[in-house]
Amino acid sequence: MLEFKTSAGNTYAWIDDIGIFIPTNPILSAIIRETCNQNQTSKIDEIEKLKKDFDEKEVEYYYELAKKYKKIRTTLKEKLEYATNRQFNEPILIKSILKNGIAQLILDVTEDCNFRCSYCIFSGNYVHYRSHSKRYMSFDVAKKAIDYYFSLIKAGKRYNPLRQPKITFYGGEPLLNFKLIKECIEYIDETYKCYKISNYLTTNGSLLDIEKAEWLIKHNCHILVSICGPKEEHDRLRVYRNGKGTFEDIMKNIKPIMANYPSNVGSIAIYDFKSDLFKLEEFFNRPEVPALILASPVTELEGCKYFEQFSETDILLFNKQMQRAQNYYVNNFNDREKNTRASLFDIIFGRGFVSTVTGPESLLLNDPLIPYSGSCIPGQKLFVDVDGNLHICERVNRNFSIGNVAEGLNFEKIGKILYNYNQRLDKCSTCNMIKMCERCFATLFEGKDIVYTSKSCINEELNNIRWLANVFTFAETNPKIVENEFGGE
């Protein structure tokens, strides 16, 4: 049980085993602590101990409630511990992937890029990731990847008949290999026309002219442009090879696209400890800027040199700024209802607030293949590098290949990865936020090794308590948003 208190002084608890939040009180908290104590004591002993401080009838009522919770907790823990030590055979893995996986095919069409953004995981600042190169994917590799992906889609139809294929073009800067992108989309449109397919492209925007945009939009391709705020913010983070800022070129390219196809292009943003969040908030509310789809901090992974530039003062000032931004968002939330698209603060705070309150699923266990953490099953995505090797996703370093386009998924490798990964989740069985965990392969894979959660998750519960207190303070201040999510009048 994870207890937290809002600014108004109200106390709640997250009951991870059954996936619910409850308002709590000193009696219930004391009883749960007693009943979950490793030392077995009788009901009479517990009531006698607690009735010195609380009403006896209330103690008995909450004792019965807590006893049911403990029974559920014990049963679920046994199932989770069994799954952790289990080795999975090929039929189980195939069924799981065909049923729940293959949601997206990601083609790494080139490792080349005309930018040199210092925060990029391919910049050389991340020791476990590749650097930029002049390597490009061939159509032969792409075609094999596409055909294999659709063979899995077809095989999985009996488990998931409504699944819609998604193809993403990745890099590097994918528009450096626009010829291949066109060949791929034309091939898919001709060969797999019976499917409703969505295409996605993330670009730095420097090569995105109106002609390319119109062709992509015509072929049902959703375009996302990386923009990190107004000129001074963007050019600090995103530069050409020669160090020159890129903001003006990108906005020049975007202008005619926004004038003709504003709903077909979006933006994604990155921020770090020196970003001015309030400037970013104002910028992404401008009508000439593509609607913000995603905003996230620079990824801090093991072996990353990027964060060496920040002092303790930088981090302290940013954290204070983040708190001011959060307070501003909460206090002005009702004024945002007239907005037609999400702002930076909506994405950083609002989405997380709402999904935290409404998202957990009562009593549902995690996938038995990975009972702990927020990791997807290898095969949830198919990330294909320029050589045709299959990987877990675009965020995971390349030391954990799970097959290739010629031979398909290697289920023996997938099984070993799952077993070794589960063995490293040594802290998870005692964690009070299993269902909320967002840790995944990308944050726990270090080079060719997997980090133990006892090493990597030291302050997770403390950080989550602070987050939950902020979330429920927001919910108490703005009850209407919670009522809307649950269908309230």
C-alpha atoms as one frame of an Amber mdcrd trajectory, in Angstrom:
protein
   0.000   0.000   0.000   1.329   3.403  -1.022  -0.101   6.266   1.053  -0.005
   9.941   0.103  -1.598  13.220   1.150  -2.953  16.066  -0.962  -2.461  19.789
  -0.363  -5.915  19.866   1.252  -4.761  17.310   3.834  -6.787  14.366   2.481
  -5.118  10.966   2.621  -5.376   8.278  -0.052  -3.720   4.958  -0.720  -2.844
   3.088  -3.880  -3.595  -0.627  -3.445  -1.423  -2.101  -6.146  -2.598  -5.703
  -5.882  -6.198  -4.848  -6.783  -5.354  -1.779  -8.843  -7.420   0.874  -7.078
  -7.057   4.100  -5.155  -8.975   4.409  -1.882  -9.479   7.222   0.617  -7.871
   6.020   3.787  -7.786   6.809   7.480  -5.498   6.045  10.439  -7.457   2.905
  11.424  -7.282   1.254   8.007  -3.628   2.203   7.581  -2.701   0.737  10.947
  -4.618  -2.493  10.308  -3.136  -3.045   6.855   0.333  -2.544   8.276  -0.429
  -5.081  11.020  -2.076  -7.686   8.768   0.731  -7.452   6.211   3.366  -7.822
   8.920   5.484 -10.932   8.510   4.862 -11.906  12.144   1.568 -13.836  12.185
  -0.810 -12.654  14.918  -4.408 -13.569  15.610  -7.422 -11.349  15.038  -7.923
 -10.967  18.793  -4.312  -9.924  19.315  -4.514  -7.340  16.542  -7.816  -5.922
  17.728  -6.581  -5.757  21.309  -3.497  -3.927  20.182  -5.356  -1.414  17.997
  -8.429  -0.757  20.131  -6.242   1.089  22.576  -6.161   3.879  20.016  -9.324
   3.282  17.918 -12.975   2.282  18.285 -13.306  -1.509  18.614 -16.183  -1.935
  16.103 -14.362   0.135  13.502 -11.241  -1.897  14.101 -13.178  -5.154  13.535
 -14.777  -3.798  10.325 -11.513  -2.620   8.832  -9.768  -5.796   9.986 -12.134
  -7.944   7.879 -11.605  -5.615   4.913  -7.825  -5.775   5.282  -7.912  -9.557
   5.659  -9.614  -9.878   2.254  -6.999  -7.565   0.775  -4.206  -9.679   2.262
  -5.715 -12.852   0.765  -5.841 -11.269  -2.677  -2.295  -9.943  -2.232  -0.937
 -13.370  -1.251  -2.618 -15.139  -4.182  -1.414 -12.594  -6.742   2.130 -12.568
  -5.379   2.319 -16.363  -5.691   1.233 -16.163  -9.340   3.735 -13.389 -10.073
   6.616 -15.229  -8.410   5.771 -18.381 -10.387   5.821 -16.412 -13.650   9.147
 -14.765 -12.781  10.992 -18.083 -12.640   9.300 -19.638 -15.630  10.986 -20.434
 -18.946   8.708 -20.077 -21.955   8.623 -22.422 -24.920   8.155 -21.418 -28.543
   4.385 -22.133 -28.855   3.626 -19.879 -25.860   5.763 -17.059 -27.287   4.264
 -17.377 -30.771   0.704 -17.246 -29.430   1.469 -14.230 -27.226   3.087 -12.272
 -30.065   0.373 -13.107 -32.597  -2.320 -12.186 -30.091  -0.899  -9.058 -28.469
   2.137  -8.065 -30.531   3.143  -6.976 -34.044   1.412  -3.641 -33.454   3.968
  -1.741 -35.496   6.724  -2.239 -38.060   9.525   0.329 -37.757  11.983   0.598
 -40.630  15.327   2.245 -39.867  15.697   3.504 -43.434  19.056   5.203 -42.793
  21.642   5.751 -40.073  22.612   9.027 -41.738  21.491  12.431 -40.486  22.155
  16.025 -41.546  21.703  17.244 -37.939  24.032  16.851 -34.974  21.766  17.227
 -31.959  23.849  16.626 -28.847  21.018  14.938 -26.935  20.366  12.375 -29.696
  21.017   8.770 -28.634  23.078   8.382 -31.833  25.213  11.486 -31.131  28.059
   9.569 -29.501  26.990  10.776 -26.047  25.408   7.386 -25.331  28.105   4.717
 -25.090  25.792   1.743 -25.698  24.246   3.092 -28.904  25.465   3.387 -32.479
  26.733   6.655 -33.927  25.690   8.312 -37.194  26.892   6.597 -40.373  26.318
   6.710 -44.130  24.483   3.386 -44.115  21.104   3.151 -45.870  18.493   0.393
 -45.987  17.967  -1.266 -49.362  14.565  -1.996 -50.871  15.376  -5.716 -50.748
  15.718  -5.573 -46.942  12.646  -3.338 -46.582  10.522  -5.623 -48.794  11.479
  -8.709 -46.786  10.632  -6.877 -43.565   7.267  -5.750 -44.925   6.353  -9.196
 -46.232   7.345 -10.854 -42.955   5.354  -8.307 -40.921   2.220  -8.882 -42.969
   2.671 -12.652 -42.753   2.484 -12.269 -38.959  -0.539  -9.968 -39.267  -2.273
 -12.646 -41.353  -1.306 -15.461 -38.954  -2.539 -13.428 -35.987  -5.933 -12.653
 -37.493  -7.665 -15.426 -35.570  -6.466 -13.887 -32.293  -6.861 -10.226 -33.216
  -9.017  -9.754 -36.336  -9.376  -5.985 -35.842  -5.646  -5.192 -35.693  -4.639
  -2.471 -38.154  -1.059  -2.516 -39.485   1.170   0.461 -38.691   4.366   1.257
 -40.584   6.844   3.821 -39.261   9.854   5.228 -41.116  12.747   5.965 -38.785
  16.349   7.165 -38.921  18.698   8.995 -38.857  16.772  11.487 -40.905  14.410
   9.272 -42.906  13.831  11.838 -45.672  17.466  11.337 -46.704  16.131   8.040
 -48.060  12.820   9.355 -49.376  13.175   7.224 -52.506  13.004   4.073 -50.379
  10.041   5.410 -48.384   8.106   5.964 -51.601   9.021   2.498 -52.884   7.872
   0.920 -49.614   4.541   2.737 -49.459   3.796   2.060 -53.129   4.649  -1.620
 -52.646   2.432  -1.880 -49.559  -0.462  -0.074 -51.258  -0.279  -2.442 -54.216
   0.394  -5.717 -52.392  -1.605  -5.328 -49.179  -4.512  -3.168 -50.305  -7.005
  -5.298 -48.342  -5.670  -3.834 -45.083  -6.366  -0.437 -43.558  -2.779   0.713
 -43.074  -1.433   3.766 -41.265   2.009   5.135 -42.142   4.087   7.351 -39.862
   7.165   9.477 -40.425   9.192  11.420 -37.869  11.454  14.017 -39.479  13.697
  16.892 -38.451  11.840  18.991 -41.028  14.848  20.324 -42.920  14.057  18.310
 -46.072  10.268  18.411 -45.774   9.125  20.549 -48.692   5.501  20.897 -49.791
   5.896  18.341 -52.608   7.097  15.582 -50.246   4.437  16.489 -47.691   1.641
  16.299 -50.278   2.837  12.920 -51.525   3.031  11.535 -47.961  -0.372  12.913
 -46.973  -1.937  11.492 -50.149  -0.614   8.081 -49.097  -2.049   8.247 -45.570
   1.235   9.080 -43.859   1.103  10.973 -40.571   3.979  13.463 -40.384   5.656
  14.391 -37.110   8.274  17.153 -37.055  10.780  17.499 -34.224  10.599  21.066
 -32.896  11.972  22.031 -29.506  10.308  25.402 -29.020  11.038  28.959 -30.174
  14.286  29.818 -31.955  16.544  30.255 -28.919  15.307  27.031 -27.342  15.262
  24.964 -30.531  18.666  26.111 -31.836  20.287  25.302 -28.496  19.332  21.664
 -28.990  18.947  21.032 -32.727  21.752  22.062 -35.096  23.248  21.128 -38.474
  26.570  19.315 -38.758  28.357  22.692 -38.851  26.693  23.807 -35.610  24.299
  26.243 -37.270  20.782  26.489 -35.856  17.957  24.838 -37.783  14.846  26.657
 -36.545  14.361  29.142 -39.390  14.725  26.506 -42.127  12.219  24.214 -40.457
   9.598  26.892 -39.877  10.024  28.057 -43.490   9.347  24.512 -44.710   6.389
  24.033 -42.391   4.613  27.282 -43.287   3.025  26.167 -46.615   2.199  22.740
 -45.164   0.393  24.304 -42.203  -1.447  26.659 -44.581  -2.843  23.742 -46.598
  -2.732  20.634 -44.384  -2.699  21.745 -40.719  -4.377  18.562 -39.470  -1.899
  16.241 -41.206   1.262  17.356 -39.449   2.162  17.395 -35.779   5.206  18.219
 -33.710   7.185  16.428 -31.032   9.436  18.189 -28.530  12.350  17.396 -26.276
  13.353  19.433 -23.227  16.217  19.311 -20.744  17.361  21.023 -17.517  18.031
  24.318 -19.314  14.706  24.535 -21.145  12.306  27.380 -20.398   9.024  25.513
 -20.065   6.898  28.660 -20.071   8.427  29.771 -23.384   7.703  26.325 -24.811
   4.132  26.490 -23.542   3.549  29.808 -25.303   5.240  28.648 -28.513   3.224
  25.462 -28.967  -0.008  27.405 -28.538   0.755  29.449 -31.663  -1.518  28.598
 -34.626   1.364  28.481 -37.109   3.087  25.705 -35.127   2.002  22.094 -35.754
  -0.084  20.676 -32.917   2.100  19.157 -30.215   1.693  15.380 -30.055   4.462
  14.352 -27.686   6.851  16.122 -25.311   9.430  14.339 -23.193  12.684  15.024
 -21.356  16.015  13.983 -22.820  16.514  10.296 -22.092  18.904   9.678 -19.203
  20.373   6.230 -19.719  23.328   4.442 -18.194  26.571   5.560 -19.829  25.105
   8.844 -21.108  27.515  11.809 -21.235  24.914  14.423 -22.156  23.951  15.219
 -18.579  27.537  15.988 -17.541  26.974  19.587 -18.718  24.362  20.324 -16.049
  25.275  21.586 -12.588  23.335  20.866  -9.398  22.081  24.448  -9.622  20.720
  23.813 -13.147  18.814  20.792 -11.910  17.510  22.563  -8.801  16.286  25.572
 -10.795  14.624  23.341 -13.381  12.817  21.324 -10.706  11.524  24.556  -9.167
  10.414  25.705 -12.616   8.636  22.378 -13.169   6.768  22.846  -9.884   5.759
  26.396 -10.870   4.559  25.121 -14.241   2.548  22.391 -12.578   0.971  24.847
 -10.127   0.159  27.172 -13.019  -1.481  24.340 -14.936  -3.577  23.205 -11.965
  -4.668  26.732 -11.042  -5.596  27.668 -14.609  -7.008  24.368 -15.777 -10.609
  25.531 -16.103  -9.508  28.273 -18.516  -8.116  25.631 -20.887 -11.414  23.965
 -21.743 -11.881  26.223 -24.762  -8.546  25.073 -26.253  -8.927  22.921 -29.351
  -5.544  21.203 -29.095  -3.142  20.085 -26.410  -0.517  22.431 -25.039   2.881
  21.479 -23.632   1.507  21.545 -20.091  -1.482  19.426 -21.121   0.944  16.770
 -22.316   3.434  16.980 -19.432   0.857  17.226 -16.661  -2.726  16.776 -17.836
  -2.403  13.457 -19.658  -0.401  11.958 -16.840  -2.827  13.206 -14.192  -5.895
  11.798 -15.920  -4.323   8.471 -16.924  -3.027   7.963 -13.377  -6.473   8.431
 -11.837  -8.418   6.485 -14.472  -5.893   4.121 -16.009  -5.077   1.271 -13.570
  -7.067  -1.907 -14.186  -8.464  -3.622 -11.126  -7.227  -7.161 -10.400  -5.672
  -7.679 -13.845  -2.199  -9.180 -13.704   0.592  -8.055 -15.974   1.329 -10.285
 -18.944   2.619 -13.576 -17.464   5.619 -13.415 -19.793   6.792 -10.280 -17.936
   4.994 -10.160 -14.576   6.797  -7.045 -13.399   7.780  -3.690 -14.964   6.169
  -1.837 -17.848   8.023  -3.656 -20.605   6.246  -4.907 -23.675   6.884  -8.427
 -24.938   9.644  -8.657 -27.574   7.628  -8.741 -30.784   5.154  -6.061 -29.663
   6.993  -3.947 -32.223   9.300  -5.065 -34.994  12.197  -2.660 -35.345  14.315
  -3.422 -38.417  17.816  -1.949 -38.764  19.479  -1.151 -42.108  20.928  -4.687
 -42.331  17.586  -6.389 -41.723  18.158  -7.434 -38.107  15.049  -7.421 -35.890
  15.140  -5.625 -32.536  12.761  -5.124 -29.618  12.147  -1.451 -30.384  13.866
   1.720 -31.575  14.789   2.771 -28.019  16.662  -0.416 -27.064  20.349  -0.694
 -27.878  21.340  -3.089 -30.659  22.886  -5.794 -28.447  19.594  -7.662 -28.113
  18.624  -8.764 -31.616  15.551 -11.014 -31.791  15.928 -12.264 -35.362  16.290
 -11.054 -38.944  14.097 -10.499 -41.998  15.400 -13.604 -43.758  14.664 -16.078
 -40.956  12.054 -14.196 -38.928  11.777 -13.945 -35.152  14.191 -16.074 -33.153
  12.010 -17.429 -30.350  14.942 -19.037 -28.559  16.570 -15.595 -28.239  13.295
 -14.022 -27.144  12.835 -16.709 -24.481  16.360 -16.160 -23.120  15.878 -12.384
 -23.044  12.610 -12.766 -21.134  14.063 -15.227 -18.626  17.193 -13.160 -17.956
  15.145  -9.956 -17.752  12.714 -11.435 -15.229  15.617 -12.659 -13.111  16.911
  -9.089 -12.818  13.597  -7.789 -11.433  14.712  -8.629  -7.898  13.108  -5.640
  -6.144   9.753  -5.873  -7.877   8.051  -8.488  -5.671   8.116  -6.080  -2.700
   7.213  -2.975  -4.727   3.949  -1.130  -4.041   3.513   0.213  -7.564   3.817
  -2.781  -9.892   0.788  -1.829 -11.993   2.088   1.734 -12.381   5.614   0.807
 -13.381   6.934   2.349 -16.591  10.387   0.786 -16.480  11.164  -1.157 -19.630
  13.943  -2.739 -21.652  15.205   0.664 -22.762  15.903   1.798 -19.184  17.122
  -1.533 -17.799  19.349  -2.754 -20.643  22.920  -1.569 -20.148  25.278  -2.542
 -22.943  24.993  -6.322 -23.169  23.751  -6.655 -19.593  20.454  -6.083 -17.783
  20.449  -3.918 -14.647  18.938  -5.290 -11.428  15.939  -3.258 -10.276  17.415
  -3.157  -6.756  20.090  -0.934  -8.304  17.997   1.138 -10.702  14.759   1.711
  -8.751  16.079   3.086  -5.468  13.802   6.148  -5.216  10.882   5.048  -7.391
   8.296   4.731  -4.612   9.255   8.044  -3.020   9.023   9.812  -6.381   5.678
   8.153  -7.028   4.272   9.305  -3.693   5.079  12.889  -4.646   3.543  12.416
  -8.073   0.349  10.884  -6.685  -0.025  13.700  -4.160   0.150  16.191  -7.035
  -2.280  14.155  -9.160  -4.932  13.952  -6.476  -4.473  17.597  -5.538  -5.250
  18.317  -9.194  -8.279  15.987  -9.107  -9.635  17.645  -5.963  -9.150  21.088
  -7.468 -10.704  20.082 -10.804 -13.297  17.371 -10.067 -15.040  17.977 -13.384
 -12.282  16.352 -15.420 -12.471  13.189 -13.319 -16.287  13.153 -13.569 -16.039
  13.467 -17.359 -13.636  10.529 -17.577 -15.991   8.343 -15.564 -19.121   9.488
 -17.373 -20.368  11.848 -14.674 -22.989  14.483 -15.393
